[in-house]
């Protein structure tokens, strides 16, 4: 087997970041450029800027009326009005008109009476009354903006008012991005066997833009030492920073670290962070060069921790920060003392409690990052957190959005995505967030006060009744209601054309099966059917192979990783599989009574009953919805 | 006098906004466009997006090692290792390599021993161990993004991974911006008498950009009914929204409202908001046309209240919101029941108390908007708030920045701007915020616990001593310390060349004087000098004319609005005036003892002592700084 890289000296996140930033600061030569003020939004000023002109540029009338010489009005009062002559004693002025000597005051239009000779006034005018003095707003020579200031729209206005046309700002750092790997293809290409669609570099491109830089993304480089070296060597001469993607783990084809050792200095190789360990932080000819891991979540976390601070330094802006809230984790999270771990979570407020429900922890689970509301960070010195423990969560959403989110934990169905999609459209500012832990897991979450709703489809073996029996068993009566959801058909997902001719559960013994996880309603149903038919679970090849969603089962079957798996019709349709129906079942929502009147729960009920929702169910296929939204007290 | 517009029916802010938005929604036809995913950052999705491909695209090795057929490893254990042959029993795989039938499991490189015939294994492999299943991350057919979702960098990555190359998003609304007014000039032109530099449209341009639209700013249109009408009539055909600036107050040259009545429907003319009352909200051929006032602060507030919501509706994004904090106002704010008022404030944390110090309230004071940390909003049903009362403040800064800000309230000097400029540069994340209310006002603010520092220069008439006597009088001993600031020279600011030949206070009787406000140290000094010389204040022409800063005095003199005023040398230099010195004085900082050890106060002291600060004082001119940063206990 080929030579492998070793992480000789894994550093903690803080240590690595500090080491790298201080090395950067030694050589960093911040670049500036002079640009038109009108194009300077969100750019950062180099120096304090001083007004060239006053604003207003002259003494100006603050009212519509007449400009007068105040001393000629001294005698006027109610009983002894004074008559003023136009051009001699007064001038008609509008708001903003200049007032020049000898005029030194303004009388409002409302306070004068027009007469033949001119106007009559009934009160004297104090010197400078209703005159907006020159420089009232800005005085020439005054500091308008400090150095290191991020320009806002109002600043643009004031700079121009003060006669400043151009302004010196920090130049946007230009970042070269090199995806590497022989197996990667562009998204526009048709994937072959073993192809990986290159998408990280496009994510980086947009992260660079968001951080205030300019991204230059290059086409993928194959795993070839010379090619990688030549590209990097050229790029450090032309750009302010270089990012190399993948090629940073300890696989056989990973040349990045060797290239960077040859060209410059590798300060950090391997960081105690999960996901994201195989980060390389190097300096080449005074330019920062960062090697980021190939797994998308590792790549994202590596960028936020090590590239964002570099770009912030170059842009002279503070590092972008997410709002932080305290939340209680809905399940135990074991973590190693070896690393700081970023666990993606869904966050919601249930009762008075902010709850964080962990999502998939794998480095490859990019979707979990899309679905996440934030990260729960487990520090390196911690072995993890217990269920219910309070943790800090870095939020990706606005805290107030979290307050108006229906927290759904339980069994998975595609309709939850549809409802999450419909909610903010039909009920502005409200959201649905779902985490999938199976029906039993959902009821447990209700018990711990971590969810508003638990979607369940649990068949009671003795009564043949759905859901109600389980709720009674777990909660007794009078506490939990059942919101009727949809009827759906469970069945066996098989490849298109059903090549093995599977007609029912009894035909599963001779095929490669993929099962659902313990606690899933579909697993309960499967076990019930096996028992009915007198089939031993151990006789099913793949009984122990667990997938956690209907879609994961569909994917396994669709890819020939399995021959059959149990699931719902909509999942079969989504993956273009054939479907052998086993029977109908009821997919409902268990809800503690006290949540029924919450406005976002009411909104949830409205959606369940809406024509639009029913239309979308018909599109998905295999659903009935006669009772959707009805409430059954238990 | 010409015909004037009348605000026939002034509406409350909420009423006006609601009326306008519901009219808009009736005709609004949201536009969509399909764009490449790689360019879709921060765009808003039209529809829910479903994955085209699975990710990973195939069953993949999750480890570096060998892919095996699990059934052939069943016999292996520590005492009975099994030998596997390459190409027959196993294939060497790296992380990410595809696993195809008959291979169905991976053994890690660490767990095998290379032998001549192949490899030796010491444990059986469970089916699918270390195999990352197809679709583990994304399953084809699964919803990736909901509708109405603002695309983030991670979304770009996931969309591409799932085979989505193009995406349908909300089209950016295109907004035409027309500055109007015969007196306005472009910032690049040289101002003539009565010229107003047009800058609002540039501010709007950037506000449109910030809200997600595309701005089309047109050159100024003169005050001519036909011209304005023709431009607006053409623009509503080509753009999604039109903004007309100025021409919306009740001045003589204000055609906007008449034009809009002719072309379409004026829904609102005049809103009970201050500043910002003369807003016009109209619909012309189904397009929103908004007339915004000419004063920059009115224009800004009008935009935030009435244009931002329209753009948010068109972009299908939530309206931009500022973080809100509760703070105590440092002085009484009287407001009218007639309007909702936006008072600009500086915000800081003093002790445990969040304090909001009101800035200039004039609609023309754009600089106060630049200097503000936020707005304190006084609702229409309120007559104002008492000093010390808690109010809601909409912040323009991060709440944590406010926590690390030195709050300075008191006498004005240009060095405060310099210190505010230097602070964040030398001490990252720390800020200096100053409000100018005169020396006495500053000491009062300390007394009420609303400032960390009060810059003062108060001459005790009996002892001739600066500052200490006043502090003792007001606070007694042992509570307040004095941080020595700078020595500076007070004098009389006169026009270049001193045309009236003013040599001292005694020459001021025959000229137009501009005074400082009551409580200002410079006023105290002036009164002291008048008394010494036996001059009656009433004999000074302009004694009652008050300017609130040195720079405002300089501007009045520089513009021939006054012949003389008392102030400091640096102000004279900034405005290129002559300066008749009266005498040196001490400008120091009073500080309650308990604040001395705060980190940001320590930073403030460091700056006072720094060479860089002294260099900048030399640049300003007229300062001494031997004792700067020394602490005098009182």
Contacts between the chains, C-beta under 8 A, distances in Angstrom:
chain1	res1	chain2	res2	distance
A	1	B	92	6.7
A	1	B	109	6.4
A	1	B	114	7.4
A	4	B	64	7.4
A	37	B	187	7.6
A	37	B	202	7.6
A	38	B	202	5.2
A	38	B	205	7.0
A	41	B	206	4.5
A	41	B	209	6.1
A	41	B	210	7.1
A	48	B	417	7.4
A	48	B	418	7.7
A	48	B	421	4.7
A	50	B	574	7.7
A	53	B	191	6.8
A	53	B	197	7.3
A	54	B	555	5.4
A	54	B	558	7.6
A	54	B	559	7.2
A	55	B	197	7.4
A	55	B	366	7.2
A	55	B	367	8.0
A	56	B	196	7.3
A	56	B	364	7.2
A	57	B	191	5.3
A	57	B	195	6.3
A	57	B	196	7.4
A	57	B	197	7.4
A	58	B	193	6.6
A	58	B	194	6.8
A	58	B	559	6.6
A	59	B	559	6.4
A	59	B	561	5.3
A	64	B	4	7.4
A	64	B	250	7.3
A	64	B	251	5.8
A	64	B	252	7.0
A	92	B	1	6.6
A	94	B	251	4.7
A	94	B	252	5.5
A	94	B	253	6.8
A	95	B	249	6.6
A	95	B	251	5.6
A	96	B	183	6.9
A	96	B	196	6.6
A	96	B	251	7.9
A	96	B	294	7.3
A	97	B	194	6.6
A	98	B	193	5.8
A	98	B	194	4.4
A	100	B	193	7.8
A	101	B	560	6.7
A	109	B	1	6.7
A	109	B	4	7.9
A	114	B	1	7.3
A	127	B	542	7.3
A	127	B	545	6.6
A	128	B	545	5.7
A	128	B	561	7.9
A	132	B	362	7.9
A	132	B	364	6.3
A	133	B	547	7.4
A	133	B	552	7.1
A	133	B	555	6.8
A	133	B	556	5.9
A	133	B	559	7.8
A	133	B	561	6.0
A	134	B	555	5.2
A	134	B	556	6.9
A	134	B	558	7.5
A	134	B	559	3.9
A	134	B	561	6.1
A	135	B	551	6.9
A	135	B	552	6.3
A	135	B	554	7.7
A	135	B	555	2.8
A	135	B	556	7.5
A	135	B	558	7.6
A	135	B	559	7.1
A	136	B	362	7.2
A	136	B	364	6.5
A	136	B	365	7.1
A	136	B	552	7.1
A	136	B	555	7.8
A	137	B	296	7.9
A	137	B	362	7.9
A	137	B	364	5.4
A	137	B	365	5.2
A	137	B	366	5.5
A	137	B	367	5.3
A	137	B	368	7.9
A	138	B	366	7.3
A	138	B	367	5.2
A	139	B	549	7.8
A	139	B	551	3.8
A	139	B	552	6.6
A	139	B	554	6.4
A	139	B	555	4.6
A	139	B	574	7.3
A	139	B	575	6.9
A	140	B	555	7.4
A	140	B	558	7.5
A	140	B	574	7.1
A	140	B	575	6.0
A	141	B	551	7.2
A	141	B	554	7.7
A	141	B	571	7.9
A	141	B	573	7.6
A	141	B	574	2.8
A	141	B	575	5.5
A	141	B	576	7.9
A	142	B	367	7.8
A	142	B	414	7.9
A	142	B	417	7.6
A	142	B	551	5.3
A	142	B	574	6.8
A	143	B	414	7.5
A	143	B	417	4.0
A	143	B	418	7.5
A	143	B	421	6.8
A	144	B	367	7.0
A	144	B	370	6.7
A	145	B	370	7.1
A	146	B	417	7.5
A	146	B	420	5.9
A	146	B	421	3.9
A	146	B	424	7.6
A	147	B	421	5.5
A	147	B	425	6.2
A	148	B	424	5.8
A	148	B	425	5.8
A	152	B	206	7.7
A	152	B	396	7.8
A	153	B	203	4.8
A	153	B	204	7.6
A	153	B	205	7.9
A	153	B	206	3.8
A	153	B	207	4.5
A	153	B	210	6.3
A	153	B	300	7.8
A	154	B	203	6.1
A	154	B	296	7.7
A	154	B	300	5.9
A	154	B	366	6.9
A	154	B	369	5.1
A	154	B	370	5.8
A	155	B	370	5.9
A	156	B	199	7.4
A	156	B	202	5.2
A	156	B	203	5.5
A	156	B	205	7.8
A	156	B	206	5.2
A	157	B	199	4.3
A	157	B	200	6.1
A	157	B	202	6.1
A	157	B	203	3.5
A	157	B	296	5.6
A	157	B	300	7.8
A	157	B	366	6.1
A	158	B	199	7.3
A	158	B	296	7.5
A	158	B	366	4.9
A	158	B	367	6.1
A	158	B	369	7.7
A	158	B	370	5.1
A	159	B	199	7.9
A	160	B	187	4.2
A	160	B	197	6.1
A	160	B	198	7.8
A	160	B	199	3.8
A	160	B	202	5.6
A	161	B	187	8.0
A	161	B	197	5.3
A	161	B	199	4.6
A	161	B	296	7.3
A	161	B	366	6.4
A	163	B	187	7.1
A	163	B	197	7.1
A	165	B	187	5.6
A	165	B	188	6.0
A	183	B	96	6.9
A	187	B	37	7.7
A	187	B	160	4.3
A	187	B	161	8.0
A	187	B	163	7.1
A	187	B	165	5.6
A	188	B	165	6.0
A	191	B	53	6.8
A	191	B	57	5.3
A	193	B	58	6.6
A	193	B	98	5.8
A	193	B	100	7.7
A	194	B	58	6.8
A	194	B	97	6.5
A	194	B	98	4.4
A	195	B	57	6.3
A	196	B	56	7.3
A	196	B	57	7.4
A	196	B	96	6.5
A	197	B	53	7.3
A	197	B	55	7.4
A	197	B	57	7.4
A	197	B	160	6.1
A	197	B	161	5.3
A	197	B	163	7.1
A	198	B	160	7.8
A	199	B	156	7.5
A	199	B	157	4.4
A	199	B	158	7.3
A	199	B	159	7.9
A	199	B	160	3.8
A	199	B	161	4.6
A	200	B	157	6.1
A	202	B	37	7.6
A	202	B	38	5.1
A	202	B	156	5.2
A	202	B	157	6.1
A	202	B	160	5.6
A	203	B	153	4.8
A	203	B	154	6.1
A	203	B	156	5.6
A	203	B	157	3.4
A	204	B	153	7.6
A	205	B	38	7.0
A	205	B	153	8.0
A	205	B	156	7.8
A	206	B	41	4.5
A	206	B	152	7.7
A	206	B	153	3.8
A	206	B	156	5.2
A	207	B	153	4.5
A	209	B	41	6.1
A	210	B	41	7.1
A	210	B	153	6.3
A	249	B	95	6.8
A	250	B	64	7.5
A	251	B	64	5.8
A	251	B	94	4.8
A	251	B	95	5.6
A	251	B	96	7.9
A	252	B	64	7.0
A	252	B	94	5.6
A	253	B	94	6.8
A	294	B	96	7.4
A	296	B	137	7.9
A	296	B	154	7.7
A	296	B	157	5.6
A	296	B	158	7.5
A	296	B	161	7.3
A	300	B	153	7.8
A	300	B	154	5.9
A	300	B	157	7.8
A	318	B	429	7.4
A	362	B	136	7.3
A	362	B	137	7.9
A	364	B	56	7.2
A	364	B	132	6.4
A	364	B	136	6.6
A	364	B	137	5.5
A	365	B	136	7.2
A	365	B	137	5.3
A	366	B	55	7.2
A	366	B	137	5.5
A	366	B	138	7.3
A	366	B	154	6.9
A	366	B	157	6.2
A	366	B	158	4.9
A	366	B	161	6.4
A	367	B	55	8.0
A	367	B	137	5.3
A	367	B	138	5.2
A	367	B	142	7.8
A	367	B	144	7.1
A	367	B	158	6.1
A	368	B	137	8.0
A	369	B	154	5.1
A	369	B	158	7.7
A	370	B	144	6.7
A	370	B	145	7.1
A	370	B	154	5.8
A	370	B	155	5.9
A	370	B	158	5.1
A	396	B	152	7.8
A	414	B	142	8.0
A	414	B	143	7.5
A	417	B	48	7.4
A	417	B	142	7.7
A	417	B	143	4.0
A	417	B	146	7.5
A	418	B	48	7.7
A	418	B	143	7.6
A	420	B	146	5.9
A	421	B	48	4.6
A	421	B	143	6.8
A	421	B	146	4.0
A	421	B	147	5.5
A	424	B	146	7.6
A	424	B	148	5.9
A	425	B	147	6.3
A	425	B	148	5.9
A	429	B	318	7.4
A	542	B	127	7.3
A	544	B	126	8.0
A	545	B	127	6.6
A	545	B	128	5.7
A	547	B	133	7.4
A	549	B	139	7.7
A	551	B	135	6.9
A	551	B	139	3.8
A	551	B	141	7.1
A	551	B	142	5.3
A	552	B	133	7.0
A	552	B	135	6.3
A	552	B	136	7.2
A	552	B	139	6.5
A	554	B	135	7.8
A	554	B	139	6.4
A	554	B	141	7.7
A	555	B	54	5.4
A	555	B	133	6.8
A	555	B	134	5.2
A	555	B	135	2.9
A	555	B	136	7.9
A	555	B	139	4.6
A	555	B	140	7.3
A	556	B	133	5.9
A	556	B	134	7.0
A	556	B	135	7.6
A	558	B	54	7.6
A	558	B	134	7.6
A	558	B	135	7.7
A	558	B	140	7.5
A	559	B	54	7.2
A	559	B	58	6.7
A	559	B	59	6.4
A	559	B	133	7.9
A	559	B	134	3.9
A	559	B	135	7.2
A	560	B	101	6.7
A	561	B	59	5.2
A	561	B	128	7.9
A	561	B	133	6.1
A	561	B	134	6.0
A	571	B	141	7.9
A	573	B	141	7.6
A	574	B	50	7.7
A	574	B	139	7.4
A	574	B	140	7.1
A	574	B	141	2.8
A	574	B	142	6.9
A	575	B	139	6.9
A	575	B	140	6.0
A	575	B	141	5.5
A	576	B	141	8.0
